[in-house]
Amino acid sequence: MPPNPPPARPLILHIHLFKNAGTSIEHVLRENFGDGWRGYDKDEAGAFVTDREIAAMRVADPDLAALSTHQFAPPLDDIIPGGVYPLLVLRSPLTRLRSVYEFDRQRGGVTPAAEIAVANEFPAYVDEMIRLNHPAVINAQVRLLSGAKRMRAEGKRVPPVEDLMLLAWDFIDSLPYVGLVEAFDEARDAWERDIRRFAPDFRFFAARENVTRADVAHAVTENRGIRQVLGDKRAMAFNMANGPDWRLYHRAAAKFGAKVFD
């Protein structure tokens, strides 16, 4: 049997960070590409997806136009046939915290982090997550985008979180655009412009699934409300514990010109 012909255009790789507007993006990709979109996550706890696995999927199915995964672990080397266009969204650690808590309480104790959410009111939950340095909400974006999980699985030394932040930034800095939940409309416009260069009919319509309103004014109000519920001391402790995540967020905002709050 002759080999599959090479893909004619880049693969859209949606790196779906939990509670970062990813469900809305998945809906957009499904609507645009139909069977050419695929969601892919492994069942095993702690699993991750590498660029080599994604390259193998593209070789096996050149018609694969877009792939969404919660489990991608950098790096992203230039090995995917036809190239790749990544979609990635970051979120303010404080608003993400509240969203993770509410989602986990709603779905019940299906994970250790969700069990903590179910067992505690919001302030006590935050205290416990800080005490545990829990990766679900403490520097979660830095940990996921630095490739720390992949390093650990490959038997490599995982550096301190400040160094992980630099690795995560190197990855973000290599991408054509990174969106923010708090500036989602700006990201949508940038992605639509870029993707139409190789998929002219692509439309990034205003989907909102499994996500609350996302704009700067609302985020400012939401952050103030969260601080009031937690109290200044607890909110400050959480933000200090998430210093690397905040620095990653603000670096991305500065590079990609997003209007965000402090």
N, C-alpha and C positions, 0 to 999 in steps of 0.2 A: 504494500500500500504506500503510495507516495506521501511525503510529509505534508502537513497542513500548510497552506500559503501563509506568509507573514501577515500580521494584522496591519490594516491600512491606516490606523490612527491610534493615538495614545489611549491607554487604559485609564479611566478615572478611578482613582483609589481613594475611597472615602474612609478616613481613619476616624472611627466613631468612638470618641471619648464619652464615657457614661455621663449622662445628664448635661451634655453640651450641645443641645439642639440636633442631635444626630438623627432622631426619628423623622424630623421634618426633611432633612436632606435625603434620607432613604426614600421617602415618598416621592420627592422630586425626581430622583434617579429612576425609580420604578415607572413613573408616568412617562418619562422621556424615552427610556430604553426597553421597557417591557421585559421580554425574556433575555435581553442582553444585559440586564442587571442581575447580580447575585449577592446575597448576604452569606457570609461564611465565618463561622466561629466553631471552634472545637469544643467538645463536651467536657474534656478533662479540666479539673481545677488547676489554675496556674498555667494553662496552655498559652502559646503565642504563635503568631503567624509571621513568617519571614518573607523577605523579598524573593528568595529563591523558590519558595512554595508558590508565590503569586506568579512568578515567571513560568513555572510549570503549568499552572492553570491556564495561562494565556497561550502557551504552546499547544495544549490539549484542546483549547476552545478559542480560536482566533476571533470568533464573533462576540466574545465577552467584552462588553463595552464599559461596564462599571462594576466595581466590587466594593462592598461595605463590610468592614470587620471591626469589632471591638478589640481585637487581639494583636493588631500589628505591632511588631517590635523593631524599631530602627536597628541598623541603618537601612537606607534605601539606595542601593547601588544601581548603576546603570546597566541592569541585566534583564529588564522586562521587555519582551519583544514589542516593538511599536512605540516604546516609551511609556511614560506614566505622567498623569496630571493628578497630584494629591489634593484632596479636600480635607481641611483640618480646621476645627473651631476650638478656641480657648474660652474660658469663662472666669469671671471674678471668683476667687476661692470662697468668698463669703456667701455670695448668692448660690454658688454651686453647692455649698454645705447644706443650706436649707432645702434645696431641691433634692439632694441625695437622701436627706433625713425623711422628708415627706414621702418620697417614692418607696423607700425601704419600709417605712411603717405601713404603707398601704399594701405592699405585696407580702408582708409577713416575714417570718424568720427563715428565709430561704438561704441566707449566707450568714457567716458570723457577724458581719457588719450590720446586716438587717436585724439580727437578733438584738443587738445593742439598741437599735432604733426603736424596736417594738417595746423593749423593756424600760425605756426612759423617756421622760419629757425632754424637750429640746435642750434646755440648759444643761441638764445632767448628761445627756448624750454627748454634747460638745466637750464637757469635762472628761468623760471617759475616752473619747477619741483622741484628745490631746494627750492624756496619760499613756495611752497605748501607742502613740505616734502612728495611728492607724493609716495605712496607705490609701484607704478609700476616700479620705478627705484631707489628709495631711500631706501636702506636696504631691498630690495624686498626679497632676499633669506633668510635673518634672519627672516623676518615677516612670510614667508610661512612655514619655517621649525621649527619654535618655537611653532606652534599651536595657534598663537595669534587670528586668525579668530575664531577658535573653542572656545577659552576662552571667547571671546566677545559674541558669540552666546549663550553660556551657562550662561551668566550673571556674569562671573568671572572678577576680576580686571586684566587688561592687564598691566604688569609691563613695566618700561622704556626699551628703545630699547637695552641698554647695557645688561640688564638682559635677554631680549629676545635672545640676541646672545648666552648667556650661555645655555639657554634652547635648542636653535637650535644646539649648539655644543653637548650637551648631546645626542640628537637624532642622529646626524651624527656619534658620537663616538660609538654608539651601532650597527652600520651597518658593514657588512663584508668588504665592499669596497665602496668608493665614487669616481667618476670620475671627471675630469675637462675638459671643452671644449678645453682648451689650451694644454691638454695632452691626447687627446681622444684615440689615438692608444694604449697608455699604459692601459687605462681603458678597452678598447675593449678586449685586451689580458687577463686581469685579470678576466673579466666577463665570457669570453668564457671558461677559465679554471675552474672556479667555477661551472658554470651551467652544464658543461659536466659531472660533478659528479652525477647529477641526471637526465640529459637529454643528453645522450651520442652523439646524432646526431646533437646537437646544433652547429650552426656556426654563429659567429658574423662577417659577411662580412663587407667590407668597404663601408657601405651605407652613402651617403651624400645627405640628402633631406632638403631643406629649411634652409641651413646653409652654411656659407662661409667657406673657408679653415680654419682648426683648428689645429695649432701646435704652439710651443713656439716662434719660429723665426717669424712666421707671426703675432702672437699676439703682440710681441714687436714692430714690424713695424706699426701695426694697432694702438696701443696705442700712439705711437709717432705722427702718423698722426692725431688722434683725439685731442691730446693736441695742435697741431699746429692750428687746426681749432678753437678750443675753446679759445686758449690763456692760458698762464700759470696760471693766477689768477683764471679764471673760472674753469679750470680743477682741480686746487687745492681745490677750494670750493666744487666741486662735490665729490672729493675723501674724503675730511674731513667729508662731510655729510654722506658718506657711510663707515665711519670708522668701524662700527660693521660688515658690509658685507665683507669688506676687511679682517678683522681679522678672520672671519669664513673661508674665502677662503684660507688664508695662513695656518691656523691650519689644514685644510683638506689636503692641499698639503704636509705639513710636516708629517702628520700621515701616509698617503698612498704613500709617496715616489715619488710624481709627481714632475717633473722638470718644474718649472714655473718662471716667472719674478717677480720683485718687483713692 
